[in-house]
Amino acid sequence: MTAIPSAANSASAEPITLPPFAVISGAQVRQALSGRESRIVELVEDAYRVHGTGDSVNPPSYFLRFPDRPADRIIALPACLGGQTNVAGLKWISSYPGNVAAGIPRASAVLILNDPETGYPFACLESSIISATRTAASAALAAGWLSRDRQRPRRVGFFGVGLIARYIHTFLAGTGWTFDEIGVHDLRPDNAAGFRGYLEQSGVTGRISVHETAEHLIRSSDLVVFATIAGQPHVHDPSWFAHNPLVLHISLRDLAPEILLASTNIVDDIDHCLKADTSPHLVEQRTGTRDFLLGTLDDVISARVTPPADRPLIFSPFGLGVLDLAVGTFVYDQVSNAGGLQIIEDFFHDLRRYG
Ligand SMILES: NC(=O)c1ccc[n+]([C@@H]2O[C@H](COP(=O)([O-])OP(=O)(O)OC[C@H]3O[C@@H](n4cnc5c(N)ncnc54)[C@H](O)[C@@H]3O)[C@@H](O)[C@H]2O)c1
């Protein structure tokens, strides 16, 4: 800890203590999170509730794009979360789809945590795992809340089976979900085969089927998880959803407006989700209204809305920075309590502002 005078008049000001600056590796993040799916889903639910009460600041994400690399982007998600977490911070996450062909993951990220009293950053965490974890925890949370007033799904279909689909499956399984049938569909047969292999190794019960067509997967599933990297809608036919499935539309741009218009729609945050040409944003552009939205997941959790069971139900989460802060703070506390913080001594230097 470094004690410094807190104001210009250093003679009279109370000294304040800066937390040391720590770097937390991906290996430490994984260790802090693995096997704690139920706890993390609770944390994410708490973060949604705190955000729902307004005790948070979650400005729009900032998209850095490159004229010569249209497929690539780096997104900044600044946020501040109150409640018991009480922290500010920034997730800085890249998506470079071409990485996959080179054998490295598409997404990479860091999360900075800032002390709410001084604004000083006190930790930098590897954050691709935190990001995938909070996304999957949010999906599992939504699956639980959104299936309360309808028959609990017994047939799940994974549409696009990369890293996020694997995390979502882990969180569904880790929070008590079992299925009679698990469907898999991916543009790339080798990815579908790899996901099938992962499912078999993870010891799931239930029949695993790889579906050649999108239509067959959707018609065969009561819970459909979209985790593709599609940039624009590629599923257009509302009749594929005639059996009223619950849809976790994590990749946000797969479904054509006519499908959302024939469904009940829940988002995580309305202002966030209706931008960047997500499917809900396309509906707003087409209809000029937001009437097609029933509400947010927090509205469901807090019983302000109840989705009907006799329509398809689609959850489209934009992904909120407050969730990264909730999970990142949990990781920080776990690593700190275990005595594993790797402190960078003298990271902040020359702190005596007035001599
Ligand atoms: N909403 C959120 O909070 C949130 C958070 C993190 C990631 N995501 C999104 O999740 C998605 C998946 O991320 P990932 O890291 O797993 O990506 P990934 O590249 O690891 O996997 C994507 C998979 O989808 C497949 N695919 C792509 N287009 C397809 C299509 N049209 N039909 C079928 N399969 C298709 C690919 O072959 C690949 O197997 C991305 O769109 C990402 O932006 C959303």
The ligand as an SDF file (V2000), in Angstrom:
LIG
                    3D

 44 48  0  0  0  0  0  0  0  0999 V2000
  -24.0120  -10.9520  -26.3530 N   0  0  0  0  0  0  0  0  0  0  0  0
  -22.9090  -11.0790  -25.6580 C   0  0  0  0  0  0  0  0  0  0  0  0
  -22.8170  -10.6530  -24.4960 O   0  0  0  0  0  0  0  0  0  0  0  0
  -21.7260  -11.7520  -26.2560 C   0  0  0  0  0  0  0  0  0  0  0  0
  -20.5570  -11.8980  -25.5040 C   0  0  0  0  0  0  0  0  0  0  0  0
  -19.4680  -12.5900  -26.0610 C   0  0  0  0  0  0  0  0  0  0  0  0
  -19.5800  -13.0950  -27.3620 C   0  0  0  0  0  0  0  0  0  0  0  0
  -20.7270  -12.8880  -28.0700 N   0  0  0  0  0  0  0  0  0  0  0  0
  -20.8620  -13.3480  -29.4320 C   0  0  0  0  0  0  0  0  0  0  0  0
  -20.8860  -14.7740  -29.4510 O   0  0  0  0  0  0  0  0  0  0  0  0
  -20.5600  -15.1740  -30.7660 C   0  0  0  0  0  0  0  0  0  0  0  0
  -19.7010  -16.4300  -30.7290 C   0  0  0  0  0  0  0  0  0  0  0  0
  -18.4350  -16.1250  -30.1980 O   0  0  0  0  0  0  0  0  0  0  0  0
  -17.2870  -17.2580  -30.1660 P   0  0  0  0  0  0  0  0  0  0  0  0
  -16.1440  -16.6580  -29.4150 O   0  0  0  0  0  0  0  0  0  0  0  0
  -17.8580  -18.5400  -29.7280 O   0  0  0  0  0  0  0  0  0  0  0  0
  -16.9220  -17.3330  -31.7110 O   0  0  0  0  0  0  0  0  0  0  0  0
  -16.1490  -18.5050  -32.4590 P   0  0  0  0  0  0  0  0  0  0  0  0
  -15.5460  -17.9070  -33.6810 O   0  0  0  0  0  0  0  0  0  0  0  0
  -15.2980  -19.2640  -31.4920 O   0  0  0  0  0  0  0  0  0  0  0  0
  -17.3290  -19.5110  -32.9020 O   0  0  0  0  0  0  0  0  0  0  0  0
  -18.3480  -19.1570  -33.8100 C   0  0  0  0  0  0  0  0  0  0  0  0
  -18.8590  -20.4270  -34.4610 C   0  0  0  0  0  0  0  0  0  0  0  0
  -20.0020  -20.1070  -35.2610 O   0  0  0  0  0  0  0  0  0  0  0  0
  -19.8880  -20.7650  -36.5100 C   0  0  0  0  0  0  0  0  0  0  0  0
  -20.6720  -20.0130  -37.4750 N   0  0  0  0  0  0  0  0  0  0  0  0
  -20.4010  -18.7760  -37.9670 C   0  0  0  0  0  0  0  0  0  0  0  0
  -21.4070  -18.3690  -38.7790 N   0  0  0  0  0  0  0  0  0  0  0  0
  -22.3360  -19.3670  -38.7640 C   0  0  0  0  0  0  0  0  0  0  0  0
  -23.5960  -19.5360  -39.3660 C   0  0  0  0  0  0  0  0  0  0  0  0
  -24.1290  -18.6000  -40.1630 N   0  0  0  0  0  0  0  0  0  0  0  0
  -24.2820  -20.6830  -39.1430 N   0  0  0  0  0  0  0  0  0  0  0  0
  -23.7450  -21.6430  -38.3300 C   0  0  0  0  0  0  0  0  0  0  0  0
  -22.5530  -21.5370  -37.7270 N   0  0  0  0  0  0  0  0  0  0  0  0
  -21.8630  -20.4030  -37.9250 C   0  0  0  0  0  0  0  0  0  0  0  0
  -18.3960  -20.7830  -36.7890 C   0  0  0  0  0  0  0  0  0  0  0  0
  -18.0580  -21.7890  -37.7550 O   0  0  0  0  0  0  0  0  0  0  0  0
  -17.8330  -21.0780  -35.3970 C   0  0  0  0  0  0  0  0  0  0  0  0
  -17.7760  -22.4630  -35.1430 O   0  0  0  0  0  0  0  0  0  0  0  0
  -19.9070  -13.9640  -31.4560 C   0  0  0  0  0  0  0  0  0  0  0  0
  -20.8410  -13.4050  -32.3590 O   0  0  0  0  0  0  0  0  0  0  0  0
  -19.6650  -13.0000  -30.3220 C   0  0  0  0  0  0  0  0  0  0  0  0
  -19.7120  -11.6480  -30.7350 O   0  0  0  0  0  0  0  0  0  0  0  0
  -21.8030  -12.2500  -27.5410 C   0  0  0  0  0  0  0  0  0  0  0  0
  1  2  1  0
  2  3  2  0
  2  4  1  0
  4  5  1  0
  4 44  2  0
  5  6  2  0
  6  7  1  0
  7  8  2  0
  8  9  1  0
  8 44  1  0
  9 10  1  0
  9 42  1  0
 10 11  1  0
 11 12  1  0
 11 40  1  0
 12 13  1  0
 13 14  1  0
 14 15  2  0
 14 16  1  0
 14 17  1  0
 17 18  1  0
 18 19  2  0
 18 20  1  0
 18 21  1  0
 21 22  1  0
 22 23  1  0
 23 24  1  0
 23 38  1  0
 24 25  1  0
 25 26  1  0
 25 36  1  0
 26 27  1  0
 26 35  1  0
 27 28  2  0
 28 29  1  0
 29 30  1  0
 29 35  2  0
 30 31  1  0
 30 32  2  0
 32 33  1  0
 33 34  2  0
 34 35  1  0
 36 37  1  0
 36 38  1  0
 38 39  1  0
 40 41  1  0
 40 42  1  0
 42 43  1  0
M  CHG  2   8   1  16  -1
M  END
$$$$
